[in-house]
Amino acid sequence: MEPRMLQLLFILHVLALPVQPCENPKENSPLIRCLNLELLRLSQDLSAEPNPSVYVALRLSAEHNLEKEAEYLQRLMNVSASSSGAAGQPGTGRLALYLLALRAACENMETDQRRQVVTQLKHHLHKEMRRIDSQGYGHPITSYYQYSLAALALCIHGKKVDTHVIQKLLNNEKHKFTHGEEPSMDTEAMAGLAFTCLERANLYDDGTVEAVHLAAKSVTEKILQAQTAQGTFGNIFSSALAVQLLIATRWSKQKPECPKVMAALLESLKGGDFQNPMTMSQLLPVLYGKSYLDIASMECRAESDTLVLDTSCPKSQLVIPGTDMITVQLIVEHPPHPEKLYNHSIQVPAGSSLFDVLTAAQDGPEKFTFKTQKTQQGLFLTTVMGVRAGDRDRRYWQLLRAPDISLEQGISNYQPQNETIILKFRPW
């Protein structure tokens, strides 16, 4: 029997095994259902731009409100159609998520409009690859996270990804994916999901299959080795994607890493830590034992239409702004310049977000200024004291708790205490 046929039979055998990695005890069902409901409610917010990641999470759930999901998909398609002009084309990551959303809805992809979406993503991915080759940065236009997500989305649709595109991802996997100087577990996990999908696609020569198999194994090992004493892979918000990879690769629930990370995720969910739509939508599939790779086999038949919007859930344990005040020392650093661009104390109500702190500083007498940009991940800090971050020079504003602890949440979600927050301009 030919080696490729043996490999295919082995993969089919593995897929048939009744393995349920990293599963949840049944007593957590009400908690999971509340997260499901929260995402469904977010999908009904007409003031917010529809997020394909939220839709994908709703589709990977075991419970549905099919009418509301259909309405949200229509909004997603309307937004995609209205941004079809060159100036309004979505970025690589958003376009990839939109393709995943279409597959999760079992939409017919054999239309001219749908084929155009696939072609557009391939074009984005080749532009990213050319930047890696030509600019000397060793980096794509956006990030290896979005690069991996694009490769995954094409793979989920059964489209062959250019082997040169795959090779760039393989080359970078030999080193740790980083954001600044810190390992990026999100990127490792997304690359691992892409490698796992490519390995199973049955579209590539034996050499490529072997290379992506080894890369997926390497990524998984790096993630497992990075598990903290608290059970997380990196921080709590990158852990959901990491567990998706473990689910996709059928990492046994008997291994100690699984119960530790699931306990950490559930504890953070109970504590109200998951407030960002992107991280919430990456977590929900995990709680149902699913990963993005499950989208490829969705049939959209006989689905449970039981999710009701007006169902009540416990209140989040996050602190709500009140009358008690806190003091945040806000420092702005711009290395290699030794002087601090800003260093003042700001008083805000307890429970305020870091965005509230920055706004209070801007309204104060010390001439603090900042600008943000709306993204699918929330508000992104683009400019501080007139100094703008950008992809071209690959610099960003890092958020730190003094002296050097990176914040795990963005400015919209992090709630400071009486502490010092440093905004530091640095390369990534």
Phi, psi and chi 1 to 4 in degrees:
 res  aa     phi    psi   chi1   chi2   chi3   chi4
   1 MET       -  140.6 -170.9  175.9  -68.2      -
   2 GLU   -65.8  147.4  -64.9 -177.4    2.2      -
   3 PRO   -55.6  -40.1  -24.0   32.7      -      -
   4 ARG   -64.3  -37.8  -71.1  -62.0  -60.0  -84.7
   5 MET   -67.1  -40.8 -177.0   58.8   70.0      -
   6 LEU   -60.4  -41.9  -75.1  171.5      -      -
   7 GLN   -62.4  -44.1  179.8 -170.0   59.3      -
   8 LEU   -63.0  -42.6  178.8   59.4      -      -
   9 LEU   -63.7  -37.3  -71.1  173.3      -      -
  10 PHE   -63.9  -44.5  173.8   74.8      -      -
  11 ILE   -62.3  -43.6  -70.0  171.6      -      -
  12 LEU   -62.9  -36.9  -69.7  173.4      -      -
  13 HIS   -63.6  -44.3  172.1   69.7      -      -
  14 VAL   -63.5  -41.6  170.5      -      -      -
  15 LEU   -62.7  -27.9  -70.0  175.0      -      -
  16 ALA   -83.1  -11.2      -      -      -      -
  17 LEU   -68.4  137.2  -68.4  177.3      -      -
  18 PRO   -80.1   63.4   31.2  -34.8      -      -
  19 VAL  -101.4  130.8  178.8      -      -      -
  20 GLN  -124.9   89.2  -67.3 -178.3  -48.0      -
  21 PRO   -75.7  149.3   29.2  -32.9      -      -
  22 CYS    52.3   41.6  -61.1      -      -      -
  23 GLU   -80.4  163.7   65.5 -178.1    9.1      -
  24 ASN  -102.4  143.4  -77.8  -58.1      -      -
  25 PRO   -62.4  149.8  -20.1   31.2      -      -
  26 LYS   -64.2  -23.7  -71.0 -175.7  177.8 -179.8
  27 GLU   -67.4  -11.7   60.6  -96.7   25.0      -
  28 ASN   -88.1   -0.8  -67.2  -47.8      -      -
  29 SER   -56.1  -44.4  -63.9      -      -      -
  30 PRO   -61.2  -38.8  -24.0   34.8      -      -
  31 LEU   -63.8  -43.3 -179.4   65.9      -      -
  32 ILE   -66.4  -39.6  -62.0  168.5      -      -
  33 ARG   -64.2  -34.8 -163.6  164.9 -163.5  -96.8
  34 CYS   -67.8  -37.7  -76.4      -      -      -
  35 LEU   -64.5  -40.1  176.7   60.1      -      -
  36 ASN   -58.6  -45.9 -155.3  -20.9      -      -
  37 LEU   -65.1  -38.7  -79.8  164.8      -      -
  38 GLU   -62.5  -41.6 -176.7   58.8   28.0      -
  39 LEU   -67.4  -37.4  -76.9  170.4      -      -
  40 LEU   -63.2  -40.0 -176.1   64.1      -      -
  41 ARG   -65.3  -39.0  -68.4 -175.8 -177.7  113.6
  42 LEU   -60.6  -34.4  -73.8  173.4      -      -
  43 SER   -68.0  -17.2   74.9      -      -      -
  44 GLN   -94.8    0.5  -57.9  -53.6  -64.7      -
  45 ASP   -80.7  100.8 -178.6    1.5      -      -
  46 LEU   -72.6  -13.1  -60.7 -179.6      -      -
  47 SER   -81.2  -16.1   66.9      -      -      -
  48 ALA  -102.1  144.1      -      -      -      -
  49 GLU   -65.6  133.6 -175.8  176.9  -10.4      -
  50 PRO   -60.4  139.9   19.1  -30.1      -      -
  51 ASN  -112.3  114.7 -175.3  -21.5      -      -
  52 PRO   -61.3  -26.3   18.6  -29.8      -      -
  53 SER   -65.2  -37.8 -177.5      -      -      -
  54 VAL   -63.9  -43.7  169.7      -      -      -
  55 TYR   -62.7  -43.9 -179.9   78.1      -      -
  56 VAL   -58.8  -42.6  166.8      -      -      -
  57 ALA   -62.2  -43.5      -      -      -      -
  58 LEU   -61.8  -37.2  -68.3  171.7      -      -
  59 ARG   -72.3  -30.9  -64.1  -60.8  -59.0  144.6
  60 LEU   -81.8   -4.7  -75.2  170.7      -      -
  61 SER   -71.6  161.8  165.3      -      -      -
  62 ALA   -88.4  -12.3      -      -      -      -
  63 GLU  -122.5  146.4  -67.0 -169.5   82.9      -
  64 HIS  -139.4  156.1  -59.8  -83.4      -      -
  65 ASN  -119.3   92.6 -175.0  -47.9      -      -
  66 LEU   -62.9  -34.2  -62.7  176.1      -      -
  67 GLU   -66.0  -47.7  178.1 -176.5   -3.2      -
  68 LYS   -67.2  -37.1  -60.5  -57.7 -179.3 -174.9
  69 GLU   -64.5  -40.0  -72.3  175.4   12.3      -
  70 ALA   -64.3  -39.8      -      -      -      -
  71 GLU   -63.5  -40.3  -69.0  172.3   -0.3      -
  72 TYR   -69.2  -39.4 -161.6   50.0      -      -
  73 LEU   -60.5  -40.3  176.5   63.8      -      -
  74 GLN   -63.6  -39.0 -172.0   58.8   54.5      -
  75 ARG   -63.4  -41.7  -75.4 -175.8   60.5 -154.2
  76 LEU   -59.9  -44.8  -81.5  169.6      -      -
  77 MET   -67.7  -36.5  -67.8 -168.0  -68.0      -
  78 ASN   -63.7  -43.1  -69.0  -16.5      -      -
  79 VAL   -65.2  -41.3  168.2      -      -      -
  80 SER   -63.1  -41.6  177.3      -      -      -
  81 ALA   -67.0  -37.0      -      -      -      -
  82 SER   -74.1  -17.6   66.1      -      -      -
  83 SER  -106.7   27.2   63.3      -      -      -
  84 SER   -77.8  -13.6   59.0      -      -      -
  85 GLY   -68.3  158.3      -      -      -      -
  86 ALA   -56.5  -41.7      -      -      -      -
  87 ALA   -71.7  -25.7      -      -      -      -
  88 GLY  -104.2   13.4      -      -      -      -
  89 GLN   -62.1  135.1  -73.4 -174.7   -2.2      -
  90 PRO   -66.7  156.4   23.6  -32.1      -      -
  91 GLY   -70.0  173.0      -      -      -      -
  92 THR   -57.2  -48.9  -57.7      -      -      -
  93 GLY   -65.1  -44.5      -      -      -      -
  94 ARG   -66.3  -40.4  179.8  176.9  173.4   81.4
  95 LEU   -63.8  -38.7 -171.4   59.6      -      -
  96 ALA   -63.7  -44.0      -      -      -      -
  97 LEU   -63.6  -36.1  -77.6  170.7      -      -
  98 TYR   -63.4  -40.7  178.3   58.0      -      -
  99 LEU   -64.3  -40.1  -99.6 -177.0      -      -
 100 LEU   -62.1  -38.9  -70.3 -179.8      -      -
 101 ALA   -63.1  -42.7      -      -      -      -
 102 LEU   -62.2  -40.6  -68.3  176.2      -      -
 103 ARG   -69.7  -36.9  178.5   62.1 -169.8   86.7
 104 ALA   -66.1  -22.1      -      -      -      -
 105 ALA   -92.3   -0.5      -      -      -      -
 106 CYS    58.1   37.3  -58.4      -      -      -
 107 GLU   -71.7  147.9  -75.1  -72.4  -57.3      -
 108 ASN   -70.2  116.1  176.1   20.3      -      -
 109 MET   -92.5   -2.7  -62.4  -58.9  -64.4      -
 110 GLU   -92.8   46.6  -61.8  -54.2  -44.0      -
 111 THR  -120.1  161.1   67.1      -      -      -
 112 ASP   -59.7  -41.2  -70.3  -17.5      -      -
 113 GLN   -65.6  -41.9 -173.1  180.0   28.7      -
 114 ARG   -70.6  -39.8  -65.0  -72.0 -175.2  -95.0
 115 ARG   -62.0  -33.6  -69.5 -166.4 -171.2   99.6
 116 GLN   -65.2  -35.8 -174.3  177.8    2.2      -
 117 VAL   -64.1  -43.7  177.0      -      -      -
 118 VAL   -62.3  -45.5  172.7      -      -      -
 119 THR   -61.5  -40.0  -59.2      -      -      -
 120 GLN   -62.9  -41.1 -171.9 -179.4   -2.4      -
 121 LEU   -67.7  -39.3 -177.0   57.7      -      -
 122 LYS   -60.3  -39.4  -73.6 -175.1  175.4 -178.5
 123 HIS   -63.8  -45.0  177.0   66.7      -      -
 124 HIS   -56.8  -46.0  -86.8  -91.8      -      -
 125 LEU   -66.0  -37.5 -160.0   46.1      -      -
 126 HIS   -70.7  -33.2  -81.3   81.3      -      -
 127 LYS   -64.6  -40.7  -76.2  176.3   63.9  178.5
 128 GLU   -61.2  -43.2  -57.9  -89.8    8.5      -
 129 MET   -64.9  -41.7 -179.1 -174.0   68.7      -
 130 ARG   -64.3  -33.6  -72.3 -165.4  -65.0  -88.8
 131 ARG   -63.8  -40.8  168.2   64.5   70.3   86.4
 132 ILE   -59.3  -42.5  -63.8  170.8      -      -
 133 ASP   -71.8  -45.0  -80.6  -23.4      -      -
 134 SER   -94.4  -26.1   65.3      -      -      -
 135 GLN   -88.2  -12.4  -62.4  -60.7  -41.9      -
 136 GLY    76.2    5.9      -      -      -      -
 137 TYR   -84.0  -25.5  -61.9  139.2      -      -
 138 GLY    72.7   18.1      -      -      -      -
 139 HIS  -131.2  148.2  -66.6  -76.1      -      -
 140 PRO   -74.1  179.1   26.2  -31.4      -      -
 141 ILE   -63.2  -44.1  -63.3  169.7      -      -
 142 THR   -96.8  -84.7   54.4      -      -      -
 143 SER  -163.0  163.1   65.6      -      -      -
 144 TYR   -69.5  -20.4  -83.6  106.3      -      -
 145 TYR   -63.5  -52.0  178.1   94.0      -      -
 146 GLN   -67.9  -35.6  -65.5 -167.1   44.5      -
 147 TYR   -59.7  -46.0 -168.8   94.7      -      -
 148 SER   -66.4  -41.4  -58.0      -      -      -
 149 LEU   -61.7  -39.7  177.8   57.0      -      -
 150 ALA   -64.8  -43.8      -      -      -      -
 151 ALA   -62.4  -39.8      -      -      -      -
 152 LEU   -63.1  -45.2  173.7   65.1      -      -
 153 ALA   -62.5  -42.6      -      -      -      -
 154 LEU   -64.5  -40.6  -69.3  172.3      -      -
 155 CYS   -63.9  -42.7  179.9      -      -      -
 156 ILE   -58.6  -33.0  -69.1  -67.7      -      -
 157 HIS   -84.9    3.5  -83.5  -87.6      -      -
 158 GLY    75.4   18.8      -      -      -      -
 159 LYS   -92.4  139.5  -53.9  -59.1 -179.5 -177.4
 160 LYS   -76.3  127.7 -171.9  170.6 -176.2  178.1
 161 VAL   -89.9  133.5 -179.8      -      -      -
 162 ASP   -51.6  131.6 -169.3  -47.4      -      -
 163 THR   -63.6  -25.7   52.4      -      -      -
 164 HIS   -67.4  -36.9  -67.7   93.8      -      -
 165 VAL   -63.7  -45.1  169.1      -      -      -
 166 ILE   -62.1  -41.0  -62.3  171.1      -      -
 167 GLN   -62.4  -37.6 -169.6   58.8   52.5      -
 168 LYS   -62.5  -38.5  -60.3  -56.8  177.0 -171.6
 169 LEU   -70.2  -39.2 -163.7   57.7      -      -
 170 LEU   -62.9  -41.9  -72.8  167.8      -      -
 171 ASN   -61.1  -41.8  -69.4  -14.7      -      -
 172 ASN   -75.4  -26.0 -155.9   70.9      -      -
 173 GLU   -65.6  -24.1 -171.5  -79.0  -40.0      -
 174 LYS   -64.1  -18.6  -66.2  174.4 -176.6  175.7
 175 HIS  -112.4  167.2  -46.4  -75.4      -      -
 176 LYS   -75.0  135.1  -75.2 -174.6  176.6  180.0
 177 PHE   -68.9  131.2  -68.3  105.0      -      -
 178 THR  -130.4  157.9   59.1      -      -      -
 179 HIS  -123.3  107.5 -175.5   72.3      -      -
 180 GLY    70.0 -126.6      -      -      -      -
 181 GLU  -100.9    0.5  -61.2  174.6   -4.3      -
 182 GLU  -103.8  142.9  -60.4 -179.8    8.3      -
 183 PRO   -59.6  142.3  -20.3   31.6      -      -
 184 SER  -108.1   98.5  173.8      -      -      -
 185 MET   -66.3  -32.5  -71.8  -63.8  104.6      -
 186 ASP   -58.6  -46.9  -59.1   74.3      -      -
 187 THR   -68.4  -42.3  -53.0      -      -      -
 188 GLU   -56.1  -47.3  -66.6  -79.6    5.5      -
 189 ALA   -64.9  -43.8      -      -      -      -
 190 MET   -65.6  -40.2 -171.8   58.3   73.3      -
 191 ALA   -63.0  -40.6      -      -      -      -
 192 GLY   -62.6  -39.6      -      -      -      -
 193 LEU   -63.6  -41.3  -72.7  166.8      -      -
 194 ALA   -64.1  -46.3      -      -      -      -
 195 PHE   -60.2  -42.4  -70.0  138.9      -      -
 196 THR   -63.3  -42.5  -57.3      -      -      -
 197 CYS   -64.4  -45.2 -176.5      -      -      -
 198 LEU   -62.3  -38.1  -67.2  167.1      -      -
 199 GLU   -61.3  -35.8  178.8 -173.2   -1.1      -
 200 ARG   -92.1   -0.5  -62.2  173.4 -177.5  170.9
 201 ALA   -74.8  -21.0      -      -      -      -
 202 ASN    57.9   39.8 -160.2   29.8      -      -
 203 LEU  -122.7   -1.5  -67.1  172.5      -      -
 204 TYR  -126.1  161.8  -55.1   96.5      -      -
 205 ASP   -70.2  166.6   59.8   76.2      -      -
 206 ASP   -59.4  -37.6  -69.6  -14.5      -      -
 207 GLY   -63.6  -42.8      -      -      -      -
 208 THR   -67.4  -41.5  -58.8      -      -      -
 209 VAL   -60.9  -43.7  171.6      -      -      -
 210 GLU   -64.2  -40.3  177.6   67.2   11.9      -
 211 ALA   -64.6  -44.7      -      -      -      -
 212 VAL   -72.6  -30.4  -65.8      -      -      -
 213 HIS   -62.1  -47.7  165.9   73.8      -      -
 214 LEU   -65.4  -36.3  -67.9  174.7      -      -
 215 ALA   -66.3  -42.9      -      -      -      -
 216 ALA   -61.9  -41.1      -      -      -      -
 217 LYS   -64.1  -42.2 -177.5  178.2  178.5 -178.7
 218 SER   -63.4  -45.0  172.9      -      -      -
 219 VAL   -61.1  -45.7  168.0      -      -      -
 220 THR   -59.4  -43.4  -57.0      -      -      -
 221 GLU   -64.1  -40.6  -71.4  173.2   -9.1      -
 222 LYS   -63.3  -40.1  -78.0 -170.4  -77.2 -173.3
 223 ILE   -66.4  -45.3  -74.2  175.8      -      -
 224 LEU   -62.5  -38.8  -68.5  171.3      -      -
 225 GLN   -68.0  -21.7  -70.5  167.7    6.4      -
 226 ALA   -87.8    1.6      -      -      -      -
 227 GLN   -63.4  132.3 -171.4  166.5   41.0      -
 228 THR   -85.3  172.6   67.0      -      -      -
 229 ALA   -62.5  -26.7      -      -      -      -
 230 GLN   -80.7   -7.7  -67.8   73.0   37.2      -
 231 GLY   101.9  -10.2      -      -      -      -
 232 THR   -80.8  158.2   61.8      -      -      -
 233 PHE  -102.9  104.0  -60.8  114.7      -      -
 234 GLY    73.1 -127.1      -      -      -      -
 235 ASN   -98.7  175.4   62.6   53.1      -      -
 236 ILE   -63.5  -30.9 -168.7   66.7      -      -
 237 PHE   -81.7  -21.5  -57.1  106.3      -      -
 238 SER   -86.9  -12.3   61.1      -      -      -
 239 SER   -69.0  -30.5  -63.9      -      -      -
 240 ALA   -62.9  -46.4      -      -      -      -
 241 LEU   -65.0  -37.6  -92.4 -176.8      -      -
 242 ALA   -60.6  -41.0      -      -      -      -
 243 VAL   -69.5  -34.4  177.3      -      -      -
 244 GLN   -55.0  -41.2  -78.3 -155.8   35.8      -
 245 LEU   -64.6  -42.2  177.1   58.7      -      -
 246 LEU   -62.1  -38.9  -62.5 -174.6      -      -
 247 ILE   -65.3  -44.2  -70.4  170.4      -      -
 248 ALA   -64.3  -34.8      -      -      -      -
 249 THR   -93.1    7.0   54.7      -      -      -
 250 ARG    56.9   45.0  -67.7  168.5  177.2   80.9
 251 TRP   -66.6  129.0 -172.8 -103.1      -      -
 252 SER   -65.2  137.8  172.5      -      -      -
 253 LYS   -67.4  -12.7   63.9 -178.2  178.8 -179.9
 254 GLN   -73.6  -19.0  -52.5  -60.3  -31.1      -
 255 LYS   -71.2  145.5  -58.7  -72.3 -173.6  178.9
 256 PRO   -67.8  -22.4   23.5  -33.7      -      -
 257 GLU   -63.3  -34.6  -66.9   88.1   -7.4      -
 258 CYS   -66.0  -56.4  -81.2      -      -      -
 259 PRO   -61.5  -31.9   15.7  -27.9      -      -
 260 LYS   -66.3  -46.4  -77.0 -179.0   66.4  176.8
 261 VAL   -73.0  -36.0   69.5      -      -      -
 262 MET   -65.0  -38.3  -68.1  -51.5  -61.6      -
 263 ALA   -63.4  -40.5      -      -      -      -
 264 ALA   -66.4  -42.3      -      -      -      -
 265 LEU   -64.0  -44.4  -73.1  167.9      -      -
 266 LEU   -67.3  -37.7  -70.7  165.5      -      -
 267 GLU   -64.4  -41.6 -170.9   61.4   31.4      -
 268 SER   -68.4  -35.2  -71.4      -      -      -
 269 LEU   -65.7  -43.3 -179.6   60.0      -      -
 270 LYS   -61.7  -36.1  -69.6  175.3 -174.4  175.4
 271 GLY   -78.2   -1.8      -      -      -      -
 272 GLY    80.2   18.5      -      -      -      -
 273 ASP   -72.2  -29.8  -65.6  -25.0      -      -
 274 PHE   -86.1  100.6  -77.4   88.1      -      -
 275 GLN  -122.1  -18.5  -63.2  -68.4  -46.7      -
 276 ASN   -82.2  130.2 -177.3  -73.8      -      -
 277 PRO   -56.4  -35.3  -26.9   35.1      -      -
 278 MET   -68.0  -48.2  -74.4  -63.8  -72.4      -
 279 THR   -68.5  -35.4   55.2      -      -      -
 280 MET   -61.7  -42.3  -67.7  163.1   66.2      -
 281 SER   -73.7  -22.6   62.1      -      -      -
 282 GLN   -79.4  -26.8  -69.7  167.1   -5.2      -
 283 LEU   -79.0  -40.8  175.2   60.9      -      -
 284 LEU   -55.6  -46.9 -174.5   64.5      -      -
 285 PRO   -58.0  -38.1  -24.1   34.5      -      -
 286 VAL   -58.4  -41.4  164.9      -      -      -
 287 LEU   -70.2  -16.7  -59.6  179.6      -      -
 288 TYR  -103.1   11.9  -75.9  108.6      -      -
 289 GLY    71.4   28.6      -      -      -      -
 290 LYS  -118.3  162.2  -60.9  -72.3 -175.2   65.0
 291 SER  -135.1  172.7   79.0      -      -      -
 292 TYR   -59.4  -26.2  -72.6  153.4      -      -
 293 LEU   -65.6  -22.1  -95.2   64.7      -      -
 294 ASP   -69.1  -16.6  -72.0  -71.1      -      -
 295 ILE   -60.7  -35.6  -62.8  171.0      -      -
 296 ALA   -61.1  -27.1      -      -      -      -
 297 SER  -105.4    8.7   58.6      -      -      -
 298 MET   -68.1  140.3  -68.7 -179.2   67.7      -
 299 GLU  -116.8  -14.1  -63.1 -179.1  -13.3      -
 300 CYS    59.1   40.4  -54.1      -      -      -
 301 ARG  -126.1  148.2  -65.7 -159.1  -59.0 -101.2
 302 ALA    50.8   47.0      -      -      -      -
 303 GLU   -88.8  146.5  -64.8  175.3  -39.6      -
 304 SER   -72.7  114.8  171.6      -      -      -
 305 ASP  -102.5   67.5 -166.9    9.5      -      -
 306 THR  -120.9   -1.7   56.2      -      -      -
 307 LEU   -85.3  119.4 -149.8   56.2      -      -
 308 VAL  -111.9  128.8 -179.6      -      -      -
 309 LEU   -61.9  -36.3  -91.5  174.8      -      -
 310 ASP   -84.8   11.3   59.8    3.7      -      -
 311 THR   -65.0  135.5  -55.1      -      -      -
 312 SER   -86.2  149.6   61.6      -      -      -
 313 CYS  -137.5  157.0  -78.9      -      -      -
 314 PRO   -60.6  150.0  -18.1   28.5      -      -
 315 LYS   -69.5  148.4  -63.7  -69.0 -175.8 -177.7
 316 SER   -63.3  149.8  166.0      -      -      -
 317 GLN   -85.5    2.8  -65.8 -179.5   24.0      -
 318 LEU   -63.0  145.8  -80.0 -179.8      -      -
 319 VAL   -72.2  131.5  178.4      -      -      -
 320 ILE   -93.4  133.9  -55.4  -59.5      -      -
 321 PRO   -52.0  134.0  -27.1   34.9      -      -
 322 GLY  -138.4 -146.2      -      -      -      -
 323 THR   -90.8  -22.4   56.8      -      -      -
 324 ASP   -67.4  141.3  -67.2  -20.6      -      -
 325 MET  -109.9  149.3  -57.9  -63.8  -72.0      -
 326 ILE  -123.6  161.8   61.2  168.6      -      -
 327 THR  -118.6  124.3  -59.9      -      -      -
 328 VAL  -114.5  122.0  178.0      -      -      -
 329 GLN   -83.6  116.3 -173.3   76.1   12.3      -
 330 LEU  -105.8  122.2 -175.7   61.4      -      -
 331 ILE  -123.5  135.8  -62.6  174.6      -      -
 332 VAL  -116.4  121.9  178.7      -      -      -
 333 GLU  -118.5  141.9  -64.5 -177.5   -3.9      -
 334 HIS  -134.6   75.9 -175.6 -164.4      -      -
 335 PRO   -60.5  149.0  -17.3   29.8      -      -
 336 PRO   -89.1    8.6   33.3  -36.1      -      -
 337 HIS   -68.7  125.3  -53.9  -65.4      -      -
 338 PRO   -70.8  -27.8   25.2  -33.3      -      -
 339 GLU   -76.7  147.8   72.3  -82.1    4.9      -
 340 LYS   -84.5  134.4  -67.1  179.3  172.3   60.6
 341 LEU   -73.3  -22.1  -60.3 -176.6      -      -
 342 TYR  -161.0  140.9 -175.4   90.6      -      -
 343 ASN  -159.5   91.1 -172.6   -4.8      -      -
 344 HIS  -146.3  158.5  -68.2  -79.4      -      -
 345 SER   -91.1  137.6  -65.0      -      -      -
 346 ILE  -123.8  132.3  -48.7  -62.7      -      -
 347 GLN  -104.1  130.4  -79.1 -156.5  -36.8      -
 348 VAL  -141.9  161.3  -67.7      -      -      -
 349 PRO   -64.3  143.3  -22.2   33.0      -      -
 350 ALA   -56.6  138.6      -      -      -      -
 351 GLY    92.9   -2.5      -      -      -      -
 352 SER   -69.8  153.7  -63.9      -      -      -
 353 SER   -84.8  166.7   68.0      -      -      -
 354 LEU   -62.5  -32.4 -179.0   52.6      -      -
 355 PHE   -60.1  -40.0  177.0   77.2      -      -
 356 ASP   -62.6  -37.9  -63.4  -33.2      -      -
 357 VAL   -64.1  -45.9  173.6      -      -      -
 358 LEU   -64.1  -38.4  -59.4 -177.0      -      -
 359 THR   -65.6  -41.9  -58.6      -      -      -
 360 ALA   -63.4  -38.7      -      -      -      -
 361 ALA   -65.1  -39.6      -      -      -      -
 362 GLN   -66.7  -32.2 -174.5  165.4 -105.9      -
 363 ASP   -81.8   -8.5  -66.4  -20.0      -      -
 364 GLY   -82.0 -179.0      -      -      -      -
 365 PRO   -84.3   -3.3   30.7  -33.6      -      -
 366 GLU   -93.3   12.0  -68.2   85.3    9.1      -
 367 LYS    61.5   41.4  -61.6 -177.9  179.6  178.2
 368 PHE   -81.1  137.4  175.6   81.2      -      -
 369 THR  -134.1  148.6   61.7      -      -      -
 370 PHE  -156.8  158.1   77.2  104.5      -      -
 371 LYS  -134.5  151.6  -66.4 -179.8 -179.3  178.4
 372 THR  -130.2  167.5   62.4      -      -      -
 373 GLN  -133.6  135.3  177.5 -178.0  -19.9      -
 374 LYS   -75.0  130.5  -76.3 -174.2  177.3 -179.6
 375 THR  -132.9  172.7   71.8      -      -      -
 376 GLN   -64.4  -22.6  -67.3  -67.9  -46.7      -
 377 GLN   -88.6   -2.3  -70.0   77.2   24.8      -
 378 GLY   115.9 -166.5      -      -      -      -
 379 LEU   -71.6  132.1  -73.8  179.5      -      -
 380 PHE  -110.2  127.9  177.8   69.0      -      -
 381 LEU   -76.9  111.8 -171.3   61.8      -      -
 382 THR  -100.7  -35.5   59.1      -      -      -
 383 THR  -140.2  133.1  -54.2      -      -      -
 384 VAL  -133.3  128.3  178.9      -      -      -
 385 MET    51.9   38.7  -56.3  -59.8  -76.3      -
 386 GLY    80.7   -3.6      -      -      -      -
 387 VAL   -96.3  117.7  179.8      -      -      -
 388 ARG   -99.9  133.6 -179.7  175.5  176.1   79.3
 389 ALA   -81.2  155.9      -      -      -      -
 390 GLY  -165.1  160.0      -      -      -      -
 391 ASP   -71.6  -33.5  -69.8  -24.4      -      -
 392 ARG   -64.0  -45.8 -175.7  164.9  -64.3  -84.8
 393 ASP   -95.3    3.7   57.3    2.1      -      -
 394 ARG    52.3   54.3  -54.8 -166.7   67.3   80.0
 395 ARG  -128.2  150.6  -70.2 -176.1  175.6  -87.9
 396 TYR  -146.6  166.9   74.0  110.7      -      -
 397 TRP   -93.6  109.8  -77.4  102.2      -      -
 398 GLN   -84.0  139.4 -174.9 -178.6   24.3      -
 399 LEU  -102.0  123.2  -47.8  177.4      -      -
 400 LEU  -130.5  144.3  -61.0  165.7      -      -
 401 ARG   -90.3  131.2  -69.0  176.3   57.9 -160.3
 402 ALA   -57.6  137.3      -      -      -      -
 403 PRO   -90.9  -29.0   31.9  -35.1      -      -
 404 ASP  -156.1   35.2   57.4    1.7      -      -
 405 ILE   -97.8  114.4  -58.2  173.2      -      -
 406 SER   -65.9  136.6  -67.4      -      -      -
 407 LEU   -71.8  141.1  -61.2 -171.5      -      -
 408 GLU   -89.1   -9.5  -62.8  178.1   -9.3      -
 409 GLN  -124.0  163.5  -64.1  167.3  -78.3      -
 410 GLY   -84.2 -177.9      -      -      -      -
 411 ILE   -67.9  -23.8   60.4  173.3      -      -
 412 SER   -76.8  -27.6  -58.8      -      -      -
 413 ASN  -108.0  -27.8  -58.6  112.1      -      -
 414 TYR   -73.2  131.4 -177.4   69.9      -      -
 415 GLN  -110.8  102.7  -64.8 -178.1  -17.2      -
 416 PRO   -67.0  157.9  -14.1   27.9      -      -
 417 GLN  -106.6 -160.9  -53.0  -60.0  -45.8      -
 418 ASN   -73.6   95.1  -70.4  -57.3      -      -
 419 GLU  -157.9  175.5   59.8 -173.8  -24.3      -
 420 THR  -105.8  127.3  -62.6      -      -      -
 421 ILE  -111.6  130.6  -61.9  -65.4      -      -
 422 ILE  -113.1  129.8  -58.4  171.4      -      -
 423 LEU  -103.2  115.4  -50.8 -179.0      -      -
 424 LYS  -122.3  124.6 -171.1  172.2 -176.1  177.3
 425 PHE   -83.3  120.9 -163.7   58.2      -      -
 426 ARG  -153.2  162.6   62.7 -177.2  -53.3  167.6
 427 PRO   -76.5  158.9   26.9  -32.9      -      -
 428 TRP  -136.0      -   58.1  -79.2      -      -
